[in-house]
């Protein structure tokens, strides 16, 4: 029932907008701000159920309306909104081609940071194995603390 009413509302908005740039002509009004504030998240957000989003994307004039406002007032974020959703068969790995690489890089950076901290704080130290040269004996931990 709720989806049916929402779809009907979107359809009525689309009919009211027609081929105009804004609801009341060539310049935006407060109604445009209100409608855009409701349509843009619906158009841009990743939703668990995309029925309403697909219906909005099928109404090309509303989609163009949102894209126009995005590119006019938010140029860093506008543009790709009217693309059709990805086909159902795509997995998450195909959605972002660099996702695997980014995950691997973040794990490596985290690992290097943890190891760096462990070495610099003295939690972990590297000592050479084997026999010390004649006359030099490694200092035991207790002796080092007594010297300080």
Backbone as JSON Lines, residues from 0, in Angstrom:
{"i":0,"aa":"X","n":[0.83,-1.19,0.0],"ca":[0.0,0.0,0.0],"c":[0.88,1.26,0.0]}
{"i":1,"aa":"X","n":[1.89,1.27,0.9],"ca":[2.76,2.42,1.03],"c":[3.58,2.63,-0.25]}
{"i":2,"aa":"X","n":[4.12,1.54,-0.8],"ca":[4.88,1.65,-2.05],"c":[4.0,2.13,-3.19]}
{"i":3,"aa":"X","n":[2.77,1.65,-3.24],"ca":[1.85,2.06,-4.3],"c":[1.58,3.56,-4.22]}
{"i":4,"aa":"X","n":[1.36,4.07,-3.01],"ca":[1.11,5.5,-2.84],"c":[2.36,6.33,-3.16]}
{"i":5,"aa":"X","n":[3.51,5.83,-2.78],"ca":[4.76,6.54,-3.08],"c":[5.0,6.57,-4.59]}
{"i":6,"aa":"X","n":[4.75,5.46,-5.26],"ca":[4.92,5.42,-6.73],"c":[3.95,6.4,-7.39]}
{"i":7,"aa":"X","n":[2.73,6.44,-6.88],"ca":[1.73,7.36,-7.42],"c":[2.16,8.81,-7.21]}
{"i":8,"aa":"X","n":[2.71,9.1,-6.05],"ca":[3.2,10.45,-5.75],"c":[4.32,10.84,-6.71]}
{"i":9,"aa":"X","n":[5.27,9.93,-6.94],"ca":[6.36,10.21,-7.87],"c":[5.84,10.45,-9.28]}
{"i":10,"aa":"X","n":[4.87,9.66,-9.67],"ca":[4.29,9.81,-11.01],"c":[3.59,11.16,-11.14]}
{"i":11,"aa":"X","n":[2.86,11.57,-10.09],"ca":[2.18,12.88,-10.12],"c":[3.2,14.03,-10.16]}
{"i":12,"aa":"X","n":[4.28,13.9,-9.4],"ca":[5.34,14.92,-9.44],"c":[5.94,15.01,-10.84]}
{"i":13,"aa":"X","n":[6.14,13.87,-11.46],"ca":[6.7,13.84,-12.81],"c":[5.76,14.52,-13.8]}
{"i":14,"aa":"X","n":[4.47,14.25,-13.66],"ca":[3.49,14.88,-14.54],"c":[3.45,16.39,-14.32]}
{"i":15,"aa":"X","n":[3.51,16.81,-13.05],"ca":[3.46,18.25,-12.73],"c":[4.7,18.97,-13.24]}
{"i":16,"aa":"X","n":[5.87,18.34,-13.13],"ca":[7.1,18.96,-13.62],"c":[7.11,19.06,-15.13]}
{"i":17,"aa":"X","n":[6.64,18.02,-15.78],"ca":[6.6,18.01,-17.25],"c":[7.99,18.2,-17.83]}
{"i":18,"aa":"X","n":[8.12,19.14,-18.76],"ca":[9.41,19.39,-19.39],"c":[10.08,20.64,-18.84]}
{"i":19,"aa":"X","n":[9.53,21.2,-17.76],"ca":[10.12,22.39,-17.15],"c":[11.41,22.04,-16.41]}
{"i":20,"aa":"X","n":[12.24,23.06,-16.23],"ca":[13.48,22.84,-15.48],"c":[13.19,22.76,-13.99]}
{"i":21,"aa":"X","n":[12.28,23.62,-13.51],"ca":[11.86,23.62,-12.11],"c":[10.33,23.61,-12.07]}
{"i":22,"aa":"X","n":[9.76,23.41,-10.9],"ca":[8.31,23.27,-10.81],"c":[7.56,24.55,-11.18]}
{"i":23,"aa":"X","n":[8.17,25.71,-10.95],"ca":[7.51,26.96,-11.29],"c":[8.27,27.74,-12.35]}
{"i":24,"aa":"X","n":[8.82,27.05,-13.34],"ca":[9.48,27.73,-14.44],"c":[10.98,27.51,-14.47]}
{"i":25,"aa":"X","n":[11.71,28.59,-14.78],"ca":[13.15,28.49,-14.99],"c":[14.0,28.79,-13.76]}
{"i":26,"aa":"X","n":[13.37,29.18,-12.66],"ca":[14.16,29.43,-11.45],"c":[13.58,28.61,-10.3]}
{"i":27,"aa":"X","n":[14.45,28.15,-9.41],"ca":[13.98,27.3,-8.3],"c":[13.18,28.08,-7.26]}
{"i":28,"aa":"X","n":[12.25,27.39,-6.64],"ca":[11.45,27.96,-5.55],"c":[11.58,27.03,-4.34]}
{"i":29,"aa":"X","n":[10.92,27.4,-3.26],"ca":[11.02,26.58,-2.04],"c":[10.46,25.17,-2.26]}
{"i":30,"aa":"X","n":[9.47,25.04,-3.14],"ca":[8.94,23.71,-3.44],"c":[10.02,22.84,-4.09]}
{"i":31,"aa":"X","n":[10.83,23.44,-4.94],"ca":[11.91,22.69,-5.57],"c":[12.91,22.2,-4.52]}
{"i":32,"aa":"X","n":[13.21,23.03,-3.55],"ca":[14.13,22.62,-2.48],"c":[13.53,21.46,-1.68]}
{"i":33,"aa":"X","n":[12.24,21.55,-1.4],"ca":[11.58,20.49,-0.63],"c":[11.54,19.18,-1.42]}
{"i":34,"aa":"X","n":[11.13,19.25,-2.66],"ca":[11.02,18.04,-3.49],"c":[12.4,17.43,-3.71]}
{"i":35,"aa":"X","n":[13.39,18.27,-4.02],"ca":[14.75,17.76,-4.22],"c":[15.27,17.09,-2.95]}
{"i":36,"aa":"X","n":[14.98,17.65,-1.79],"ca":[15.46,17.07,-0.53],"c":[14.89,15.68,-0.29]}
{"i":37,"aa":"X","n":[13.77,15.37,-0.92],"ca":[13.18,14.03,-0.78],"c":[13.62,13.1,-1.91]}
{"i":38,"aa":"X","n":[13.8,13.64,-3.1],"ca":[14.12,12.8,-4.26],"c":[15.6,12.43,-4.33]}
{"i":39,"aa":"X","n":[16.49,13.36,-4.01],"ca":[17.93,13.11,-4.17],"c":[18.4,11.9,-3.35]}
{"i":40,"aa":"X","n":[18.05,11.81,-2.06],"ca":[18.49,10.61,-1.33],"c":[17.89,9.32,-1.9]}
{"i":41,"aa":"X","n":[16.65,9.4,-2.34],"ca":[16.02,8.23,-2.94],"c":[16.74,7.83,-4.22]}
{"i":42,"aa":"X","n":[17.21,8.81,-4.96],"ca":[17.89,8.54,-6.22],"c":[19.32,8.07,-5.99]}
{"i":43,"aa":"X","n":[20.02,8.63,-5.01],"ca":[21.45,8.38,-4.82],"c":[21.79,7.27,-3.84]}
{"i":44,"aa":"X","n":[20.95,7.04,-2.84],"ca":[21.28,6.1,-1.76],"c":[21.19,4.66,-2.23]}
{"i":45,"aa":"X","n":[22.0,3.82,-1.58],"ca":[21.94,2.39,-1.83],"c":[20.87,1.83,-0.88]}
{"i":46,"aa":"X","n":[19.8,1.33,-1.43],"ca":[18.67,0.89,-0.62],"c":[18.54,-0.63,-0.65]}
{"i":47,"aa":"X","n":[18.05,-1.22,0.45],"ca":[17.87,-2.67,0.46],"c":[16.79,-3.13,-0.51]}
{"i":48,"aa":"X","n":[15.75,-2.31,-0.68],"ca":[14.7,-2.63,-1.64],"c":[14.63,-1.47,-2.62]}
{"i":49,"aa":"X","n":[15.0,-1.71,-3.86],"ca":[15.11,-0.65,-4.84],"c":[13.9,-0.42,-5.71]}
{"i":50,"aa":"X","n":[12.73,-0.91,-5.32],"ca":[11.54,-0.76,-6.16],"c":[11.22,0.7,-6.43]}
{"i":51,"aa":"X","n":[11.17,1.49,-5.37],"ca":[10.83,2.9,-5.51],"c":[11.93,3.66,-6.26]}
{"i":52,"aa":"X","n":[13.16,3.3,-5.99],"ca":[14.3,3.92,-6.67],"c":[14.25,3.61,-8.18]}
{"i":53,"aa":"X","n":[13.92,2.39,-8.54],"ca":[13.81,2.03,-9.95],"c":[12.68,2.79,-10.62]}
{"i":54,"aa":"X","n":[11.59,2.98,-9.89],"ca":[10.48,3.74,-10.46],"c":[10.89,5.2,-10.69]}
{"i":55,"aa":"X","n":[11.61,5.78,-9.72],"ca":[12.09,7.15,-9.88],"c":[13.03,7.25,-11.08]}
{"i":56,"aa":"X","n":[13.92,6.28,-11.23],"ca":[14.86,6.3,-12.36],"c":[14.15,6.11,-13.7]}
{"i":57,"aa":"X","n":[12.98,5.51,-13.67],"ca":[12.22,5.35,-14.91],"c":[11.51,6.64,-15.32]}
{"i":58,"aa":"X","n":[11.35,7.58,-14.36],"ca":[10.75,8.87,-14.65],"c":[11.88,9.83,-15.02]}
{"i":59,"aa":"X","n":[12.21,9.86,-16.3],"ca":[13.42,10.55,-16.77],"c":[13.43,12.03,-16.42]}
{"i":60,"aa":"X","n":[12.26,12.69,-16.45],"ca":[12.27,14.13,-16.15],"c":[12.6,14.4,-14.68]}
{"i":61,"aa":"X","n":[12.15,13.56,-13.75],"ca":[12.51,13.74,-12.34],"c":[13.98,13.42,-12.11]}
{"i":62,"aa":"X","n":[14.46,12.43,-12.81],"ca":[15.87,12.07,-12.72],"c":[16.74,13.21,-13.24]}
{"i":63,"aa":"X","n":[16.37,13.78,-14.37],"ca":[17.09,14.92,-14.93],"c":[16.99,16.13,-14.02]}
{"i":64,"aa":"X","n":[15.85,16.31,-13.39],"ca":[15.62,17.41,-12.44],"c":[16.62,17.32,-11.28]}
{"i":65,"aa":"X","n":[16.75,16.14,-10.7],"ca":[17.7,15.95,-9.6],"c":[19.14,16.14,-10.07]}
{"i":66,"aa":"X","n":[19.48,15.59,-11.21],"ca":[20.83,15.72,-11.74],"c":[21.16,17.17,-12.05]}
{"i":67,"aa":"X","n":[20.19,17.9,-12.57],"ca":[20.39,19.31,-12.87],"c":[20.67,20.11,-11.6]}
{"i":68,"aa":"X","n":[19.9,19.87,-10.56],"ca":[20.11,20.59,-9.29],"c":[21.44,20.18,-8.67]}
{"i":69,"aa":"X","n":[21.75,18.89,-8.73],"ca":[23.03,18.43,-8.19],"c":[24.2,19.09,-8.9]}
{"i":70,"aa":"X","n":[24.16,19.16,-10.22],"ca":[25.28,19.75,-10.95],"c":[25.31,21.26,-10.8]}
{"i":71,"aa":"X","n":[24.16,21.89,-10.58],"ca":[24.1,23.34,-10.42],"c":[24.59,23.79,-9.05]}
{"i":72,"aa":"X","n":[24.12,23.11,-7.98],"ca":[24.42,23.53,-6.62],"c":[25.46,22.67,-5.91]}
{"i":73,"aa":"X","n":[25.68,21.46,-6.42],"ca":[26.66,20.55,-5.83],"c":[27.52,19.97,-6.96]}
{"i":74,"aa":"X","n":[28.34,20.78,-7.61],"ca":[29.06,20.3,-8.8],"c":[30.03,19.16,-8.53]}
{"i":75,"aa":"X","n":[30.5,19.02,-7.31],"ca":[31.42,17.93,-7.0],"c":[30.7,16.59,-6.85]}
{"i":76,"aa":"X","n":[29.36,16.59,-6.8],"ca":[28.62,15.37,-6.53],"c":[27.59,15.04,-7.62]}
{"i":77,"aa":"X","n":[27.38,15.88,-8.56],"ca":[26.32,15.65,-9.54],"c":[26.79,14.79,-10.68]}
{"i":78,"aa":"X","n":[25.85,14.42,-11.55],"ca":[26.26,13.79,-12.79],"c":[25.76,12.39,-13.02]}
{"i":79,"aa":"X","n":[26.22,11.43,-12.25],"ca":[25.97,10.04,-12.6],"c":[24.69,9.48,-12.01]}
{"i":80,"aa":"X","n":[23.78,10.29,-11.53],"ca":[22.6,9.83,-10.82],"c":[21.61,9.08,-11.7]}
{"i":81,"aa":"X","n":[21.51,9.43,-12.96],"ca":[20.47,8.86,-13.79],"c":[20.86,7.56,-14.45]}
{"i":82,"aa":"X","n":[22.01,7.03,-14.1],"ca":[22.4,5.75,-14.67],"c":[21.48,4.68,-14.13]}
{"i":83,"aa":"X","n":[21.2,3.71,-14.97],"ca":[20.36,2.61,-14.54],"c":[21.1,1.78,-13.5]}
{"i":84,"aa":"X","n":[20.37,1.16,-12.58],"ca":[21.06,0.37,-11.56],"c":[21.81,-0.79,-12.18]}
{"i":85,"aa":"X","n":[22.81,-1.3,-11.44],"ca":[23.6,-2.43,-11.92],"c":[22.71,-3.65,-12.11]}
{"i":86,"aa":"X","n":[23.03,-4.48,-13.08],"ca":[22.28,-5.72,-13.23],"c":[22.36,-6.56,-11.96]}
{"i":87,"aa":"X","n":[21.35,-7.37,-11.74],"ca":[21.25,-8.14,-10.51],"c":[22.4,-9.12,-10.35]}
{"i":88,"aa":"X","n":[22.99,-9.6,-11.42],"ca":[24.02,-10.62,-11.36],"c":[25.38,-10.14,-10.87]}
{"i":89,"aa":"X","n":[25.6,-8.85,-10.75],"ca":[26.91,-8.37,-10.35],"c":[27.15,-8.6,-8.87]}
{"i":90,"aa":"X","n":[28.32,-9.1,-8.56],"ca":[28.7,-9.27,-7.17],"c":[29.35,-7.99,-6.68]}
{"i":91,"aa":"X","n":[29.63,-7.93,-5.38],"ca":[30.23,-6.73,-4.83],"c":[31.63,-6.5,-5.36]}
{"i":92,"aa":"X","n":[32.36,-7.55,-5.67],"ca":[33.71,-7.41,-6.18],"c":[33.73,-6.72,-7.54]}
{"i":93,"aa":"X","n":[32.68,-6.94,-8.36],"ca":[32.62,-6.33,-9.67],"c":[32.11,-4.9,-9.6]}
{"i":94,"aa":"X","n":[31.46,-4.54,-8.51],"ca":[30.9,-3.2,-8.37],"c":[32.0,-2.15,-8.31]}
{"i":95,"aa":"X","n":[33.06,-2.42,-7.56],"ca":[34.2,-1.52,-7.45],"c":[35.43,-2.31,-7.88]}
{"i":96,"aa":"X","n":[36.0,-1.98,-9.04],"ca":[37.11,-2.8,-9.56],"c":[38.35,-2.77,-8.67]}
{"i":97,"aa":"X","n":[38.5,-1.77,-7.83],"ca":[39.69,-1.66,-6.99],"c":[39.42,-2.04,-5.53]}
{"i":98,"aa":"X","n":[38.27,-2.63,-5.27],"ca":[37.91,-2.94,-3.88],"c":[38.9,-3.92,-3.25]}
{"i":99,"aa":"X","n":[39.25,-4.98,-3.95],"ca":[40.19,-5.98,-3.43],"c":[41.55,-5.36,-3.15]}
{"i":100,"aa":"X","n":[42.03,-4.56,-4.12],"ca":[43.32,-3.91,-3.95],"c":[43.32,-2.98,-2.73]}
{"i":101,"aa":"X","n":[42.24,-2.21,-2.58],"ca":[42.14,-1.29,-1.45],"c":[42.11,-2.03,-0.12]}
{"i":102,"aa":"X","n":[41.41,-3.16,-0.08],"ca":[41.37,-3.97,1.14],"c":[42.76,-4.5,1.48]}
{"i":103,"aa":"X","n":[43.46,-5.01,0.48],"ca":[44.8,-5.54,0.7],"c":[45.76,-4.45,1.17]}
{"i":104,"aa":"X","n":[45.68,-3.29,0.53],"ca":[46.55,-2.17,0.93],"c":[46.26,-1.72,2.35]}
{"i":105,"aa":"X","n":[45.01,-1.68,2.74],"ca":[44.68,-1.24,4.11],"c":[45.17,-2.25,5.14]}
{"i":106,"aa":"X","n":[45.11,-3.53,4.81],"ca":[45.65,-4.55,5.72],"c":[47.17,-4.42,5.83]}
{"i":107,"aa":"X","n":[47.84,-4.21,4.7],"ca":[49.29,-4.06,4.73],"c":[49.72,-2.81,5.5]}
{"i":108,"aa":"X","n":[49.04,-1.71,5.32],"ca":[49.36,-0.48,6.05],"c":[49.16,-0.7,7.54]}
{"i":109,"aa":"X","n":[48.08,-1.34,7.91],"ca":[47.83,-1.64,9.33],"c":[48.9,-2.53,9.91]}
{"i":110,"aa":"X","n":[49.31,-3.54,9.17],"ca":[50.35,-4.46,9.63],"c":[51.68,-3.74,9.81]}
{"i":111,"aa":"X","n":[52.06,-2.92,8.85],"ca":[53.3,-2.15,8.94],"c":[53.24,-1.2,10.13]}
{"i":112,"aa":"X","n":[52.11,-0.56,10.34],"ca":[51.97,0.37,11.47],"c":[52.12,-0.36,12.79]}
{"i":113,"aa":"X","n":[51.49,-1.52,12.92],"ca":[51.6,-2.28,14.18],"c":[53.03,-2.76,14.41]}
{"i":114,"aa":"X","n":[53.67,-3.27,13.38],"ca":[55.06,-3.73,13.52],"c":[55.99,-2.57,13.84]}
{"i":115,"aa":"X","n":[55.78,-1.44,13.19],"ca":[56.59,-0.26,13.47],"c":[56.45,0.17,14.91]}
{"i":116,"aa":"X","n":[55.23,0.19,15.42],"ca":[55.01,0.55,16.81],"c":[55.69,-0.45,17.74]}
{"i":117,"aa":"X","n":[55.56,-1.74,17.43],"ca":[56.17,-2.76,18.29],"c":[57.69,-2.61,18.34]}
{"i":118,"aa":"X","n":[58.32,-2.32,17.2],"ca":[59.78,-2.14,17.19],"c":[60.19,-0.86,17.9]}
{"i":119,"aa":"X","n":[59.51,0.23,17.61],"ca":[59.89,1.52,18.19],"c":[59.64,1.59,19.7]}
{"i":120,"aa":"X","n":[58.64,0.9,20.17],"ca":[58.36,0.93,21.61],"c":[59.18,-0.1,22.37]}
{"i":121,"aa":"X","n":[59.86,-0.97,21.67],"ca":[60.71,-1.96,22.33],"c":[59.99,-3.25,22.7]}
{"i":122,"aa":"X","n":[58.75,-3.39,22.31],"ca":[58.02,-4.62,22.58],"c":[58.69,-5.78,21.86]}
{"i":123,"aa":"X","n":[59.14,-5.53,20.64],"ca":[59.82,-6.53,19.83],"c":[61.17,-5.97,19.44]}
{"i":124,"aa":"X","n":[62.2,-6.8,19.53],"ca":[63.52,-6.38,19.08],"c":[64.16,-7.51,18.29]}
{"i":125,"aa":"X","n":[65.07,-7.16,17.43],"ca":[65.76,-8.15,16.61],"c":[67.2,-8.22,17.1]}
{"i":126,"aa":"X","n":[67.62,-9.42,17.45],"ca":[69.0,-9.64,17.88],"c":[69.62,-10.64,16.92]}
{"i":127,"aa":"X","n":[70.87,-10.4,16.6],"ca":[71.56,-11.32,15.71],"c":[71.88,-12.6,16.47]}
{"i":128,"aa":"X","n":[71.74,-13.69,15.79],"ca":[72.06,-14.97,16.39],"c":[73.54,-15.28,16.2]}
{"i":129,"aa":"X","n":[73.99,-16.3,16.83],"ca":[75.38,-16.7,16.65],"c":[76.25,-16.24,17.81]}
{"i":130,"aa":"X","n":[77.54,-16.41,17.62],"ca":[78.51,-16.11,18.67],"c":[78.96,-14.66,18.55]}
{"i":131,"aa":"X","n":[79.07,-14.0,19.68],"ca":[79.53,-12.61,19.7],"c":[81.05,-12.6,19.48]}
{"i":132,"aa":"X","n":[81.59,-11.53,18.89],"ca":[83.03,-11.44,18.69],"c":[83.77,-11.51,20.03]}
{"i":133,"aa":"X","n":[85.04,-11.95,19.96],"ca":[85.84,-12.12,21.18],"c":[85.92,-10.82,21.95]}
{"i":134,"aa":"X","n":[85.73,-10.88,23.24],"ca":[85.83,-9.71,24.09],"c":[84.53,-8.94,24.22]}
{"i":135,"aa":"X","n":[83.52,-9.23,23.41],"ca":[82.23,-8.52,23.53],"c":[81.17,-9.51,23.91]}
{"i":136,"aa":"X","n":[80.57,-9.28,25.0],"ca":[79.46,-10.12,25.44],"c":[78.18,-9.3,25.4]}
{"i":137,"aa":"X","n":[77.08,-9.89,24.95],"ca":[75.83,-9.14,24.94],"c":[75.43,-8.77,26.37]}
{"i":138,"aa":"X","n":[74.85,-7.6,26.53],"ca":[74.43,-7.13,27.84],"c":[73.07,-7.74,28.14]}
{"i":139,"aa":"X","n":[72.95,-8.3,29.28],"ca":[71.66,-8.87,29.7],"c":[70.73,-7.73,30.07]}
{"i":140,"aa":"X","n":[69.44,-7.99,30.08],"ca":[68.45,-6.98,30.36],"c":[68.63,-6.4,31.75]}
{"i":141,"aa":"X","n":[68.96,-7.25,32.74],"ca":[69.12,-6.75,34.11],"c":[70.29,-5.79,34.2]}
{"i":142,"aa":"X","n":[71.39,-6.1,33.53],"ca":[72.56,-5.24,33.56],"c":[72.25,-3.88,32.93]}
{"i":143,"aa":"X","n":[71.47,-3.87,31.87],"ca":[71.12,-2.63,31.19],"c":[70.28,-1.74,32.11]}
{"i":144,"aa":"X","n":[69.37,-2.33,32.84],"ca":[68.53,-1.55,33.74],"c":[69.33,-0.98,34.9]}
{"i":145,"aa":"X","n":[70.33,-1.74,35.39],"ca":[71.13,-1.25,36.51],"c":[71.98,-0.07,36.08]}
{"i":146,"aa":"X","n":[72.43,-0.03,34.83],"ca":[73.27,1.06,34.36],"c":[72.5,2.37,34.3]}
{"i":147,"aa":"X","n":[71.21,2.32,34.06],"ca":[70.4,3.53,33.94],"c":[70.18,4.09,35.28]}
